[in-house]
Structure formats: C-alpha cells, structure tokens
C-alpha cells in the first residue's frame, strides 16, 4: 500500500476521485494528508468528511516561496 499526500487549492474534485477509487479498490493506497494553500478550499471539507487529515498552510506566513515549499515538504 502506498501512502498518499494530496495538494489542493479548490473544490477537490480530483481528491474525491482518488478517495472513490481507493474505496473501490482501484488504487492500492491511503491518503494520509490533504494540504491546501486556500483556507476556504472545499477540498479540505471533503478530506475531513472522509476522515483524512486536512491542513491549511498560508503562503503569506512565509518570507519566501522556498520556505513555504519547505513547510509543505515537512508536512508530507
């Protein structure tokens, strides 16, 4: 089984497709975390509804894009 981390910025339709395919046994994996750069992204709600850890990381909290990306990598 593969551990999966998903990055989203919107409604999470691709996330939902992953969730559905995992539940149907088409993908041998488990989504461990969903990370968004938008606090209001509906995909975060999709993740929480599926029992998946959902995390918002505000890019404006970091002085550079490199530091922001480093934080995402740490969470993954």
N, C-alpha and C positions, 0 to 999 in steps of 0.2 A: 504494500500500500504506500502511496505517495502522499506526503504532507503538502498541502497547497496553501499559498498566500495569495490573496486577490487584491489588486489595487483598483479603486473605482473613483469616479468623480460625479456620477449622476444616478440614474434610476436603478442601475444594477441589473439590467436585463441579461447581460452576459453572465453575471453572477448567478442569476436564477436558473439559467440554462445549465451551468455547472452543478448547482445544487440538485436539480432534477435528474441530470444524467448520473450523478453519484448515487442518488437514492434508487434509481432504476438499475443500477449495477453496470452501467455502460462505461463508467470511469472507476478505476480501482484507486481511489484516493479519498482524502478527507480534507476539507477546507478548515484550516486551523485559525486563520485570522483574515479579516477584511479591513483594509485601510483606505480612508478617503481624505482628500485634500479639501473637501467641502462638508461643513458641519451639517447641512441640511440635505445631504445626498440620501435619496430614498433607499439606495442600496444598503446603507447602514441599518435601516429598519428591516430590510429583507434578511440581512445576516442575523440580526438579533432574533427575529422570528424563527429562524432555522437553528437557533442555539449556537451560533458561531460568534466568537469574539469579534466585536466591531470597534474600530478605533478611528477617531478623527485626529489628524495631525495638521495643524495650521501652518502653512508655509511662511506666513508672516511672523511667526515666532522665532525664525532663524535668520541670522545675518546674511547667509549666502545659500544659494541653491545646493551647493555641495554639503553644507551642514544639514539641510533639510533631508537630502537624499541619504545621508549617513544615519539619521534618525529612523528613516523608513527601513533601511537595511538592518538596523539593530532590532527593530520590532519583528521583522521577518525571521 
